[in-house]
């Protein structure tokens, strides 16, 4: 029995450390997943916390890690859609934002694969020097632009650019050393490209 199977068994038995184990494994990626949908950091954290409460309440239902992860991503996605619907009055002039979210996030498996990469990135970020980790977190995972990062960290644009460049290089090197597949590396590049214009815009 591997450690994940044991944790599933412990979770079914009502052992809270097993819940903490899965929170450590998936909470960061789920928060990123939620944030990409609703663009609200605080609400994303609350939604993910609620997802783990729902997981605990249904802990006897899961026979495998895949089932558990599918459940977490599904309930998180549904909660995000509910959140957007509650906010739709703020966007009464344009309903396409909700339609686009629903259309682009129907494939839970695809989102799980994408967020597994985020889990790897989060683990590697923890190994970076503090400033590089902060810049990467704000620029890539939170989508903040250069000026916002400068304001938050009280630093200059040149320092932000340098820290981001060093962080990206370190992460790519770490991926190569771990022999992570080209598929994951290409998805990592896509994350950088997606956020590049947000990062460079003032």
C-alpha angles and dihedrals in degrees: 000000000000123000094262092052090049091051090050089052092047091048091053088052091055098252108156095206087067090058089050089051092057091044089055090048101047113012097090094049092046091052090051090048091051093044091054088057103043104019092222116117098193094045090047091056091049092049092051091048089053090049091059090048088055089047090053092048090054097035095130091060098071124088098169143024091247091058091048094050092046089052093049094050093044096051091043092051092047092049090050091052090049089051091052092048090053089052096044093103086070088059098040090135092059125033094171092091091070094041090053093050092050093046097046098046105047094107105079093178091056090051091049091053091047092050093047084066089051089053089056091047092050091052091051093046089061088062095054125096110273098255094047091049092049094049094047092048093050097040104039107022098034098031097228119160126237096264093050090051092048090051094047096045096034093233141117131272091244091055090050093050092048094047092048092049092050092047093051092048092049093049093048090050091049091051092050092049091051089050091234111182122265087244092064092043091052089051089050088053089050090055090053093047093047092054098036097093092045088051096049098041122094 
